[in-house]
Amino acid sequence: MSKLKSQSVSNQALCNDTSIQQQNHQQIKQENQYNLSSTDCKRQKSFLGDRFVTQLKKNFTIIQENQLENQDIASSQMALEMLYKQQILEQEPIFELDSMQFINQSGFQYNQQNNFNIHNSKIYNSILIDHKYFTIPETLSNYYGKYVRKIQKVPFKVLDAPQLQDDFYLNLIDWSNQNTLSVALNSCVYLWNAQSSKVTKLLDLHNDQVTSVAWSLQGSHLAVGTKIGEVQIWDAIKLSRVRTYKGHIARVGTLCFSDNVLSSGSRDKLILQRDLRLKGNYFQKQSAHKQEVCGLKWSPDGQMLASGGNDNKLYLWSSNKQDKPIFRLSEHQAAVKAIAWSPHQHGLLASGGGTADKTIRFWNALEGKSLQKEDTGSQVCNLMFSKIENELISTHGYSQNQIVLWKCNNMKRISTLVGHTCRVLYLAMSPDGSTIVTGAGDETLRFWNLYPQINQNYNQSNCSLHIPTIR
């Protein structure tokens, strides 16, 4: 478990998986090289990190001159720019005298204890000419002037995950409320403690393969779906199996908890509802999808279940009437694996389509109506709403293999993170919402800190050449 493995992996070796190439030959054939839009190109060339501004001299103007000498005006302009560097970009100022102090987003003030030839302290309003760079949460948090959000472009931790499957329809990682990450590697499941970094082997199915994992809401039990169609419940504290459910006749690719109810979706096209307090294998069988069920998510209030399938359909089910879906949504043009419910707006649902679709769609789930769509340019593998801000995280496959953080109200890209060399098929979030972990067919898990102010203990500069190995 403590074995170290070099991060250097041959890209040629990663691309020689002939079975994957055959499975996705048609998708790759249809996939053209994704070209960034002119806007994205400009952002990529002009922006520094998430602070977006390169030419400081155009970003401040003094609107209250108070008949000062031209030289004083020029000096104060320079001071404003230096304060901008210090307060917003956190760069060291080049002037020696601390002649001005930051007040708020619209004002700076001369310090009375300075050697400037100014009779009285003056307040100068600094107009941030291009407001889109500064006044929306895309660039600054609510702690304007005290905290500037800086999203690192590289993961602060990378774990080697040998035999992490490159299969779009599986769900092989999940992060519990007890701060434990579960990772399925072929026939085994490993638990990684996020506080101690200790790795524990939970199970080995030997003659079977793990195809999905999901933590209970309390975080003490882990549900494990298998290739032969079983669903097992494991006690993560005692490291023992509690129960085995049958009912599916094909692999179980997706699992989702709602209180004591566990929902499972399978390649046999069925969704089975199980109550952990009851003895039977399941209490409800739901049949609507015409192909494999690959996405399941319960709404935060436990009243609605969203299911996505390889038949390109998104179905909404009511907890009060589970025999048939209440809404059938058919707008996607490819498999719907990526599903997420907003914790900020009741009834808001997001879904993403595969390679032939590439869109993120927003829905009013209470009425079954489409609200908005966004063409991402890449296969959408996962969606997850932030717990902290009204933002959405998406992970992608063909052809960019990127992670994107979006502002929900206008679907503007806040940040794009790259690093994986294969499709980013797996996504999980830490209990405090500050960190996400992504997994890919390149057999690595990468940790990204999206909200550094929440957890200051992570060492984001930990990018050593040797990577701890899961198992």
ABEGO torsion letter per residue (X at the ends): XABBBBABBBAAAAAABAAAAAAAAAAAAABBBBBBBAAAAAAAAABBEAAGBABAAAABBBABAGGBBAAAAAAAAAAAAAAAAAAAAGBBBABABBABBBABAABBBBBABBABBBABBBBBBBBBABAAAAABAAABBAABGABBBBBBABBABBBBBBGBBBBAABBABBBBAAGBBBBBBEABBBBBBAAAGBBBBABBAGABBBABBBBBAAGABBBBBBAAGBBBBBBAAAGBBABBBBGBABBBABBBBBEABBBBBBAAGBBBBBBAABABABABBBBABABBBABBBBBAAGABBBBBBAAGBBBBBBAABAABBABBBAABABBBABBBBBAABBGBBBBBBBAAAGBBBBBBAAAGBBABBBBAGBBBABBBBBAABBBBBBBBBOAAGBBBBBBAAAGBBABBBBGBABBBABBBBBAAGABBBBBBAAGBBBBBBABAAABAABBAABABABBBBBX
